[in-house]
Amino acid sequence: MLKGLAAVAVAAPMLAACVVYDSSGGENVTVHVADTLPRPAEAIRTARIEGDALVVRVDSNGCTSAADFELGVTDGDPAEVTLKRTKPDNCRALLAEGVELRWTFADLGLDAGAQVRVLNPLK
């Protein structure tokens, strides 16, 4: 009895995310697993305002671009900006200094000269 309970206790976590399907009937089955967890804010190296643009330095393996990020902007004084990486950089260059990315205030939907606070954690 004790061995049976131990086996169930060990197997339960391994089977928790499994889909078991017997297609002996010849049917085609497609299983879609959605990523429902929110993306975390990207840890950034630096952020600064240069003219009417936000300039942020982030880690890069050689293929990171501004298009790889989703920016959340909350109006206010100051406006709050959060960067979330939407596409991983799977290249292998490993740039020690990272890369600088730039978004104009117009890109962010902000007026020229607006006050901005970046909410991302610093690395």
C-alpha positions in Angstrom: 0.0 0.0 0.0 2.8 2.4 1.0 4.7 1.6 -2.2 1.6 2.4 -4.3 1.1 5.8 -2.7 4.8 6.6 -3.2 4.5 5.7 -6.9 1.5 8.0 -7.3 3.2 10.8 -5.4 6.2 10.6 -7.7 4.2 10.2 -10.9 1.6 12.9 -10.3 3.8 15.9 -10.9 5.2 14.3 -14.1 1.8 13.7 -15.5 0.2 17.0 -14.5 0.9 18.7 -17.8 0.6 15.7 -20.1 -1.9 15.0 -22.8 -2.5 11.4 -23.4 -4.4 10.5 -26.6 -4.8 7.2 -28.3 -5.2 7.7 -32.1 -5.8 4.1 -32.9 -9.0 5.2 -34.7 -6.8 7.1 -37.3 -8.1 10.6 -36.5 -5.9 13.6 -36.8 -5.6 15.6 -33.6 -4.0 19.0 -33.0 -3.2 20.2 -29.5 -2.4 23.9 -29.0 -0.8 25.0 -25.8 -1.1 28.7 -25.2 1.5 30.7 -23.2 -0.9 32.4 -20.8 1.7 33.7 -18.4 2.4 37.4 -18.8 5.9 38.3 -20.1 8.2 39.8 -17.4 9.6 43.2 -17.9 13.1 43.0 -19.5 16.0 43.7 -17.2 17.8 46.6 -18.9 21.4 48.0 -18.5 20.7 51.7 -18.9 17.9 54.1 -20.0 18.2 57.7 -20.9 16.3 60.4 -22.8 18.2 61.8 -25.7 16.4 64.7 -27.4 12.8 63.4 -27.9 13.7 59.7 -27.8 14.0 57.0 -25.3 17.4 55.1 -25.6 17.7 51.8 -23.7 20.7 49.4 -23.6 19.7 45.7 -23.3 21.5 42.4 -23.5 22.0 40.9 -27.0 23.4 37.8 -28.6 23.6 39.6 -31.9 20.1 39.7 -33.2 18.2 42.0 -30.9 16.3 44.9 -32.4 13.6 47.3 -31.3 11.0 45.2 -33.1 11.7 42.4 -30.6 10.1 44.5 -27.8 6.5 45.4 -26.8 6.4 48.7 -25.0 3.6 49.5 -22.6 3.1 53.2 -22.1 0.9 54.6 -19.3 0.0 58.3 -19.6 0.7 60.5 -16.6 3.2 62.9 -15.3 5.7 61.3 -15.8 4.5 58.8 -18.4 5.5 55.3 -17.4 7.2 52.9 -20.0 7.7 49.2 -19.6 9.7 47.1 -22.2 8.9 43.4 -22.6 10.9 41.2 -25.0 8.5 39.4 -27.3 11.1 37.5 -29.5 14.1 35.8 -27.9 17.6 36.5 -29.3 18.8 33.0 -30.1 21.9 34.2 -32.0 25.4 33.3 -30.7 27.4 36.5 -30.9 27.0 37.5 -27.2 27.7 41.2 -27.4 29.4 42.2 -24.1 28.1 45.7 -24.3 24.6 44.7 -25.4 22.8 47.0 -27.9 21.2 50.4 -27.7 17.6 50.6 -28.9 15.8 53.9 -29.6 12.1 54.8 -29.7 11.1 58.4 -30.5 8.4 60.0 -28.3 6.2 59.9 -31.4 6.7 56.1 -31.5 5.6 56.0 -27.8 2.6 58.3 -28.4 4.1 61.0 -26.2 4.3 64.7 -26.7 7.8 66.2 -27.3 9.5 67.1 -24.0 7.3 64.7 -21.9 8.6 63.4 -18.6 9.2 59.6 -18.8 9.9 57.0 -16.1 11.1 53.5 -17.2 9.8 50.8 -14.9 12.0 48.0 -16.0 14.5 46.6 -13.5 18.2 47.5 -13.9 20.6 44.7 -14.6 
